Amino acid sequence: MTRCAFIIDHALPPGLIANTAAALSMTLGKLRPDLVGCDLLDADGVDHPGITTIVMPILVSDAEGLRALRRQAAEREAEGLGVVGMTDIAQRAKSYDDYSRRLAATRQEELRYLGLCLHGPAALVRSLTGSLPLLK
């Protein structure tokens, strides 16, 4: 069974929390189209595009916790764990080309993660995120 969890820096203002979750969700949808259900019709015959078929909790951590979690997750990718990260470089970029240039010039240890999305085997995702609190 697949599980997904979003982990966002709780120090971000609400607008950036929402933006980070939205950006991570778009990438997840691209990587895992199997997690999006088929289009549906309502009782009036109006089409509703498919939405997620799984629960996707939004959990919180701090900047250092996100950095540590990213390192731990990288070590588990060979076990089927998928990792999507949203960095401060991405958030500040004026264009995708700008993001590409800035990211290429930044070493991994210099990245500040605003949020992560972990997806894959449920037990594996839970083992990394089970102790994190929900966003409230």
C-alpha angles and dihedrals in degrees: 000000000000121000130187131195132180116210115194132183104258091209092070119102115255094258093055091045089055093044092049093050091047094050092047090048093054092053091046090053090052093048097040111031087160087074092063117083126225123274114274137201125226124220090276093054094252113149120240115191115234119273131196118308094203136060112260111194120199109222130182138227137153128261094268092046090053091050091051092045091051090054092048092047092050089058090056100047091099087061091060101272115144120207129195119181133195113202134191087249090061092046094051097042117115093208140002090259089054090050091049093052095045093046093049089054096049125084119225094248090056095056118107111208117214092184146348135209116207119191135170138071109018096230092051095049091046092050090059100037107027095103096048120104125239120254108260 
